[in-house]
């Protein structure tokens, strides 16, 4: 989750509008949990940069039911130098060839329902959410780039990790929970995006770089997931709140529904997630900087080939939200740290390892 909101809406008729930014650079290659240091030493590594600007809104229908919507805007690039394979290793032989993609991503909407009555249980609750992702983003953006050895440049689809859309309708499953003790809160959240569509017809980076690999020539439409767990606590009466938690983003080897053919980079990354939020009136500003802990590029489905993928060392997540409307919160229903904002949470989990979804 982007974390644009730091308080939970409990009052009917309340609106919350938000903006969120996610930025990262991935250039550390992993095969399984082992870093491929030779890629850095030989200057043959991929550089993957991603900037996502997310617009989101939440409306509280009743104190127990709210509806959220999100639309991201994507600006990303993927580059690789001209290389040759010599004795099983990549050797750089020419300059980098860069691919770029930008545009609106995939729209998502989600309804959340609090299991317990917030008025009677202000210090702890759990919500369940169900929603959808619509393929409003382009899954076949093209750019002009060369094949692996730097020759024969032509216009063709860019790498799957920077495509603004994935070309499939998705089902969003979501849960959030929190428990407050005095001035400290424990929070947890999870989101799973199930994409039933198998492949989307877009030629993969394997084809773009000039290879012919059966079963890998077309992009898949992958599932994705995100988990968060942590604690937050206010700083005196300054409006500031600090948090520390764990975060996990990933793409599974196999989809929950449907087949899992085509090209994907399955894997996950775990993070330590420190954060800070400041609330002033109806506005909340937040900044999270997840720092990478464990990276795992899992084997390709069906073939079992290990492959490799790049992962970020850190991610920058900035958010702003403004809330208005509805009745003021009563003393019995104090504002509570939000386990996660209702935004396009699953966009590019695990950095370049994972394919974009929920864009």
C-alpha positions in Angstrom: 0.0 0.0 0.0 1.2 3.5 -0.7 0.2 4.6 2.8 -1.4 7.9 1.7 -3.8 7.9 4.5 -3.0 7.7 8.2 -6.4 7.6 9.8 -9.4 5.4 9.2 -12.7 6.9 8.0 -15.6 5.8 10.2 -18.2 8.5 9.7 -20.9 8.2 7.0 -20.7 10.7 4.2 -17.0 11.3 4.6 -14.7 11.8 1.6 -10.9 11.3 1.5 -8.9 12.3 -1.6 -5.2 11.4 -1.9 -2.1 11.5 -3.9 0.7 9.1 -3.6 4.2 8.7 -5.2 6.3 5.5 -5.5 9.8 5.6 -6.8 12.6 3.0 -7.0 15.7 1.9 -9.0 16.5 -1.7 -9.4 19.9 -2.9 -10.6 21.0 -5.7 -8.2 20.5 -9.1 -9.9 19.4 -12.2 -7.9 19.0 -15.9 -8.8 17.0 -17.4 -6.0 18.4 -15.6 -2.9 21.9 -15.4 -4.3 23.1 -12.0 -5.6 24.7 -12.2 -9.1 27.6 -10.0 -8.3 29.3 -10.7 -11.7 26.6 -8.7 -13.4 27.8 -5.6 -11.4 31.5 -6.4 -11.9 31.1 -6.9 -15.6 28.8 -3.9 -16.0 26.1 -6.0 -17.6 23.3 -5.3 -15.2 19.8 -4.0 -16.0 18.8 -0.6 -14.7 15.1 -0.4 -14.0 13.6 2.8 -12.8 9.9 3.3 -11.9 8.0 6.4 -10.9 4.2 5.9 -10.2 1.9 8.8 -9.3 -1.4 7.5 -7.8 -4.7 9.4 -7.5 -7.1 7.8 -5.0 -10.4 8.5 -3.3 -12.4 6.9 -0.5 -16.1 7.4 0.4 -17.6 6.2 3.7 -21.0 4.8 3.0 -21.7 3.8 6.6 -19.4 3.6 9.6 -18.6 0.0 8.6 -18.5 0.2 4.8 -16.3 2.4 2.6 -15.5 2.3 -1.1 -12.1 3.3 -2.6 -10.9 3.9 -6.1 -7.4 4.4 -7.5 -5.8 5.4 -10.8 -2.0 5.4 -11.2 0.1 7.2 -13.8 3.3 5.4 -14.7 6.7 6.7 -15.9 9.4 4.0 -16.1 12.5 2.9 -18.0 14.5 -0.3 -18.5 18.1 -0.4 -19.9 20.7 -3.1 -20.7 24.1 -2.7 -22.4 25.0 -4.6 -25.5 26.4 -7.9 -24.4 27.6 -11.3 -25.6 27.5 -14.6 -23.8 31.0 -16.0 -23.4 31.7 -19.2 -21.4 28.3 -18.9 -19.7 28.8 -15.2 -18.6 27.6 -12.0 -20.1 30.4 -9.7 -21.4 29.7 -6.0 -22.2 30.5 -5.1 -25.8 28.6 -1.8 -26.3 26.6 1.0 -24.9 23.3 0.8 -23.1 20.0 0.5 -25.0 17.1 2.1 -23.0 13.4 1.5 -23.2 10.9 3.9 -21.8 7.1 3.7 -21.1 4.6 6.1 -19.6 0.9 6.5 -19.4 -2.1 5.8 -17.2 -2.2 2.5 -15.4 -5.0 0.1 -14.5 -7.9 1.5 -12.6 -9.0 -0.3 -9.4 -11.9 -0.1 -7.0 -12.5 -1.8 -3.7 -15.2 -2.1 -1.0 -14.1 -2.7 2.6 -16.4 -3.7 5.5 -15.4 -3.6 9.2 -16.2 -6.9 10.8 -16.9 -5.2 14.2 -18.9 -2.0 14.9 -16.3 0.8 15.0 -18.4 2.7 17.6 -18.3 -0.3 20.0 -14.7 -1.4 19.2 -12.6 1.8 18.6 -9.4 0.2 19.8 -9.3 -2.8 17.5 -11.0 -4.1 14.4 -10.6 -6.1 11.2 -11.9 -5.3 7.7 -12.4 -7.5 4.7 -12.3 -6.1 1.2 -13.3 -7.2 -2.3 -12.8 -5.3 -5.5 -11.7 -5.3 -9.1 -8.9 -4.0 -11.4 -9.8 -2.8 -14.9 -7.3 -3.0 -17.8 -7.3 0.8 -18.5 -3.5 0.9 -18.9 -1.6 0.0 -22.1 0.0 -3.5 -21.9 1.8 -3.1 -25.3 3.8 0.2 -25.1 6.6 0.1 -27.7 10.0 1.8 -27.9 13.0 1.7 -30.2 15.8 -0.6 -28.9 18.4 -3.2 -30.1 18.6 -6.9 -29.6 21.0 -8.4 -27.0 24.3 -7.7 -28.9 23.4 -4.1 -29.7 22.5 -4.6 -33.3 19.3 -4.4 -35.4 17.4 -1.8 -33.4 13.7 -1.6 -34.1 10.4 -0.6 -32.5 8.9 -3.3 -30.3 7.2 -3.8 -26.9 9.2 -2.8 -23.8 9.9 -5.0 -20.8 6.9 -6.3 -18.9 8.0 -4.6 -15.7 7.6 -1.1 -17.1 4.4 -1.6 -19.1 1.7 0.7 -17.6 -1.0 -2.0 -17.9 -1.2 -5.8 -17.9 -4.2 -6.3 -20.2 -6.4 -8.3 -17.9 -9.3 -7.8 -15.5 -8.4 -8.7 -11.9 -10.0 -9.5 -8.6 -8.8 -7.8 -5.5 -8.9 -9.4 -2.1 -8.0 -7.3 0.9 -7.8 -7.4 4.7 -6.8 -4.8 7.3 -6.6 -5.0 11.1 -5.3 -2.9 14.0 -5.2 -3.1 17.8 -4.4 -0.1 20.0 -2.8 -0.2 23.4 -2.6 3.2 25.1 -0.8 5.3 22.5 0.7 2.4 20.5 -1.0 0.6 17.7 -0.3 -2.7 16.0 -1.4 -2.8 12.3 -1.5 -5.4 9.6 -2.8 -5.5 6.0 -2.7 -7.8 3.0 -3.8 -7.5 -0.6 -3.9 -10.2 -3.3 -4.6 -9.4 -6.9 -5.8 -12.4 -8.9 -5.6 -12.1 -12.7 -7.5 -14.9 -14.3 -6.3 -14.1 -17.9 -3.4 -16.3 -19.0 -1.3 -14.3 -21.5 -2.1 -10.9 -23.1 -0.6 -11.2 -26.6 2.3 -8.8 -26.1 5.7 -10.1 -27.2 8.0 -10.5 -24.2 11.5 -9.1 -23.6 12.8 -12.5 -24.6 11.5 -11.9 -28.2 12.6 -8.2 -28.0 16.2 -9.2 -27.3 16.3 -11.6 -30.2 15.8 -15.0 -28.5 13.4 -17.9 -29.4 12.4 -19.7 -26.2 9.2 -21.8 -26.4 6.6 -20.7 -23.9 8.4 -17.4 -23.1 7.7 -15.4 -26.2 4.5 -13.7 -24.9 3.8 -11.8 -21.6 1.7 -13.4 -18.9 -0.9 -11.6 -16.8 0.4 -12.4 -13.3 -1.1 -12.4 -9.8 0.5 -10.2 -7.2 0.5 -9.8 -3.4 1.5 -7.4 -0.7 1.7 -8.0 3.1 2.5 -5.4 5.9 2.8 -5.7 9.7 4.1 -3.2 12.1 3.5 -0.7 15.0 2.9 3.0 15.0 2.9 5.6 17.8 2.3 9.3 18.1 5.0 11.8 19.1 3.5 13.8 22.0 0.8 16.2 20.7 2.6 17.4 17.6 0.5 15.7 15.0 3.5 13.5 14.2 3.3 9.7 14.2 6.2 7.3 13.7 6.0 3.7 12.6 8.2 0.7 12.0 7.1 -2.5 10.3 7.8 -5.3 7.8 6.7 -5.4 4.2 6.6 -8.2 1.6 5.8 -7.8 -2.1 5.8 -10.5 -4.7 4.6 -12.3 -7.8 3.7 -16.0 -7.2 4.9 -18.8 -9.6 1.3 -19.8 -10.3 -1.9 -17.8 -10.5 -4.8 -18.4 -8.2 -7.2 -18.8 -11.1 -6.5 -19.9 -14.7 -3.3 -20.9 -16.3 0.2 -19.4 -15.8 1.8 -19.6 -19.2 4.0 -16.9 -20.8 6.9 -14.8 -19.5 7.0 -13.7 -15.9 9.6 -13.1 -13.2 8.2 -14.8 -10.1 9.7 -13.9 -6.7 9.4 -11.7 -3.7 11.3 -9.1 -1.6 10.9 -8.4 2.1 11.6 -5.0 3.6 12.0 -3.2 6.9 9.5 -0.3 6.6 10.2 2.8 8.7 7.7 5.7 8.3 6.6 9.0 9.5 3.2 10.8 9.2 2.1 14.3 10.1 -1.6 15.3 10.4 -2.6 18.9 10.4 -6.3 19.6 10.4 -7.9 17.5 7.6 -4.6 16.9 5.8 -2.1 14.1 6.3 1.4 13.8 4.9 3.3 10.6 5.1 6.7 9.2 4.1 7.8 5.6 4.1 11.1 4.2 3.0 11.0 0.4 2.8 14.6 -1.0 2.9 15.3 -4.4 1.3 16.1 -7.4 3.5 15.6 -10.6 1.5 15.3 -11.0 -2.2 14.2 -14.2 -3.9 13.9 -14.8 -7.6 11.9 -18.0 -7.8 12.1 -20.5 -10.7 9.9 -20.0 -13.7 6.6 -22.0 -13.6 6.5 -25.2 -15.6 10.0 -25.0 -16.9 11.7 -24.7 -13.5 14.4 -22.5 -15.0 15.9 -20.3 -12.3 16.3 -17.1 -14.4 17.3 -13.8 -12.6 15.7 -10.5 -11.8 16.7 -7.1 -10.4 15.5 -5.9 -7.0 15.6 -2.4 -5.4 17.6 -1.6 -2.3 14.9 0.8 -1.1 11.6 2.3 -2.2 10.4 5.8 -1.6 6.6 6.1 -0.8 5.2 9.6 -0.3 1.5 10.3 0.3 -0.9 13.2 0.9 -4.6 12.9 1.8 -7.4 15.3 2.6 -10.6 14.4 4.2 -13.9 16.3 4.5 -17.6 15.8 4.9 -19.4 13.5 7.4 -20.0 14.1 11.0 -17.0 14.8 13.3 -15.6 11.8 15.1 -16.9 11.4 18.6 -14.5 10.8 21.6 -15.6 7.2 21.5 -14.2 6.7 17.9 -10.7 8.3 17.9 -8.7 8.5 14.7 -6.6 5.3 14.3 -3.4 4.6 12.4 -4.3 3.2 9.0 -2.8 -0.2 8.1 -2.8 0.8 4.4 -4.2 3.3 2.1 -6.9 2.3 -0.5 -4.7 2.9 -3.5 -3.2 0.8 -6.3 -1.3 -1.2 -3.8 0.0 -4.0 -6.0 1.7 -1.8 -8.6 5.2 -3.2 -9.3 5.8 -5.2 -6.2 9.4 -6.4 -5.7 10.6 -3.8 -8.1 11.8 -5.1 -11.4 11.3 -8.7 -10.3 7.6 -8.4 -10.5 5.4 -7.5 -13.4 3.1 -4.5 -13.1 -0.5 -4.9 -12.1 -3.2 -2.8 -10.5 -1.7 0.0 -12.5 
